[in-house]
């Protein structure tokens, strides 16, 4: 469904992504993992057409992503950024339904879809009448996820969606989201810098360093067969405290 073929990107003199080929598996969750500045968010933005590659091709459903089709493609991709990115002047329901209303979807369809997503995300109807500033961090992320799922997209892209939440709320949403991903069987690409989160969600983990893929595979692959010293250092730095060990 979604693929990058030898895609690269620089911002001025800074290389953000070296030539990279990646095709997330359909119906599975691919996690882009790595330290700050490694290129994982740039990869995600290339996938959704927010950034144009300097070289290579981004394809969606076998068609190259171009200025002519990028808007239509985005309607088939759900995208969630850090802290949700909700519009503060709109209540939660208006945030969720914004694109559907812009595209002229029928009011009955919108109402039914909001009810369905509210149940899926455990978001009560009265909470949808509140503005973002009146919601907790967890509630804002639930609304952002409802908005991303509103048009039933084929692909869901998540850029560190839980990073700003407190530990208890983050753990609760991690458990819920894993169940939702399995239930919906969507192609998911999730960015995180946290190894535990990558292990929890990832069917495949893609570890990046300096705009390049250092290693890809399962958590067991990274643990048992690190490709180079950086992989070992990154993994063991996050597993140093045995009480926090992933495995």
Buried (B, 14 or more C-beta within 10 A) or exposed (E): BBBBBEBBBBEEEEBBBBBBEBEBEEBBBBBBBBBEBBBBBBBBBBBBBBBEBBEBBBBBEEEEBEEEEBEEBBEBBBBBBBBBBBEEEBBBBBBBBBBBEEEEBEEEEBEEBBEBBBEBBEBEEEBBEBBBEEBEBBBBBBBBBBBBBBBEBBBBBBBBBBBBBEEEBBBBBBEBBEEBBEEBEBBBBBBBBBBBBBBBBBBBBBBBBBBBBBBBBEBEBBBEEBBEEBBEEBBEEBBEEEEEEBE
